[in-house]
Amino acid sequence: MQIVPEPETEVVVVGEALVDIVVTPQGTVEHPGGSPANVAYGLGRLGVPTALLTSIGDDPHGAAIERHLARAGVELLTGAHPGGRTATATATLASDGSAHYDFDIQWELPAIVPASVPKLLHTGSIATFLEPGAAAVRKLLAQAHQRCVVTYDPNIRPALVGSQAQAKSIFEDLIPFTDVVKLSDEDARWLYPSLSVDDISRRILDLGTGLVVVTKGSEGSVLSTLGARVLVPSITSTVADTIGAGDSYMSALIYGLLQTGVDRLTPEALESLGGRATKAAAITVRRAGANPPTSDELLAELPEHQPAN
């Protein structure tokens, strides 16, 4: 299969789209989700021409995802309806807004040959670990990485990625095909339990990527290249829930990279990238579900101690 995005498409996101079934003491609600789909949606909300290559079923959940992406202007690429059922993730929320997930997912893509490449290709999460689709994603990265910027967020789901050793091997195998790797401190500790965040960043840089971003929740985020390290503080937020916060950070990070590029990542550029991405995540956690900001919201002043509208 060839992926053929619209000519003006700037970003192609590759990965799973699913429905988040959110269970709270007040009841159960459903939101379209999946980390790659959330990133694509976030980019669309920011006005970036974006396409999503995914696998969804021809069922009500798949139709809900398609409508959701269309509202942000995200193109759904050919081959997204292979049949079967659309994946789900049941998120049970704790009193602090954190989520525990249970998944019902199959991940499969046909053989992929990029007929053209965008400015930036993003992938991550379950799509890079779960076979048979993970092999197709790896092949696509190998084909595209010298022709466009590649970003990667492993977004580890321990219940779905096999053993720690196996997941680490898959993760490290993909790094040479990337320009930017973003991961949470939870992901980092799970992959490298005996290393500090700085040592983990250095290891990933040594494997061949150009920028490593580690998000640390209320402790901010650390952006590292071989020549610079910047700590960006968090923004105090009234938390509705944390669903989609990391994906919103990733969308805003990509939004910034499209403007700055990856060739001159000075400390000042890293601070700007991290600051904008942190603001996007802060807006998202103040709202229920994966509800990222628009470009107008991202560029507006954000009160640090008040919920966003």
Secondary structure, DSSP 8 states (H G I E B T S, - for coil): -EE---TT--EEEES--EEEEEEETTEEEEEEE-HHHHHHHHHHHTT--EEEE----SSHHHHHHHHHHHHTT-EE-TT---SS---EEEEEE-TTS-EEEEEE--------EESS--SEEEEEGGGGTSTTHHHHHHHHHHHHTTTSEEEEE----TTTS--HHHHHHHHHHHGGG-SEEEEEHHHHHHH-TTS-HHHHHHHHHHTT-SEEEEE-GGG-EEEE-SS-EEEE-------S--TTHHHHHHHHHHHHHHHH-SS---HHHHHHHHHHHHHHHHHHHTSSSS----HHHHHS---TTS---
